Each structure stands twice: as C-alpha cells, then as structure tokens.
Amino acid sequence: MKREDLIHSIAYAIARMEGFFLTEEEAAARGLRWPTKAQRLANPGNIRKWADRPQTDGYVDFMKWAKYDPVKANLEGWRVLRVLIGQYIDGKYTGGKSPTLYQFFERYAPAGDGNNPRKYAEFVAERVGIPPDVPLKEVIDADQKG
C-alpha cells in the first residue's frame, strides 16, 4: 500500500469513528448531539491540540480558525488529520518507532479520555484492511518507505 493511501484510509476510518459522517438519525442512535462535535468544529479526527489553532471544549475548532468559512475549515481539518497520521506512522509519538494500530490508538484515543483504544484500532484496521498488530511502516510498499 502506498503511504498516501494508508494515511487517507486511516483518516477516513478515524472520521467515521469520530462521527464526522453521521446523519442526524445515526447520531441519535449513538446518543450523540447532531451535528456532531467533529462536524461542528470541522475536525474530522476530533483532534485536541494543533499548533495555535483555537479550541472549543478542548478540541481544535477549525471553524473558528477559518473565521467560519466551512470550505477552508474542512480543508484544514482534513489536512491536519493527515499530517498527524503521518507523524504517527513516522514514530513521532512512539519513541521513533512506527506504531501498530493498537499502539497508535493507545496514544491517539486513550482510555483515560473515555475511549476504548483496542476497539478503535480494530475498527480502523477492519476498514483499512490491515492487521492492527503490525507496525504501520510495514504495510507501506517497500519503494514508499523512504
């Protein structure tokens, strides 16, 4: 798999898990306010901190950052999520070693924040089509590893 495809697939799966694509009916079934936080803030990954971006309720608010321009906000929200995933793949948050999805989500969506990192990793692994216990760099084509 190409690095860009892996990043895109993980980002899309994260956005699904975080409720970015939910309809009003789906949000109600999950007990979530609609539009969801991810939708309201144009933050498909429900990212908590990023550079100097403003926050709302502890999450980066790309709508505020973009002065409520939804196109600009969504583009930036997706861009930042992809950059963050790339940093994880490169080991920035795991001591320089490329993490497995299990390790990725222990850090990205910790249990201390009310998440189930193992379930999250398995959700993403199923959608991306990779094992949750293999370092992410190992699923990237040899000519793509840099």
C-alpha angles and dihedrals in degrees: 000000000000118000092240091051091050092050092047093048094048091047092051092048091048091050089051092050092047093052099250093136099039122128119220090261093049091049091051091050089053092045093246130139113249129256085040123232090255090054097043093050096037084236107135092181097042087235114190103203135018125161111291097334114138120250136218119195090346096308130103109264107210090176091063091043090053092045089247096305099143095199094052091041094052093045090052093044091054093042092053092046090053092048091049092050090050090052090052091049089052092052099249092142098032106058096275095304123115106247131225115238088259090057092041093057095042084067102029097046106017123192088238088070092054095265131129101225094187093052090044091052092049092048091053093042091054093050095044094043098233133115114263092222101056121092108257095235088060092064092054116096112261093244090054099053095088 
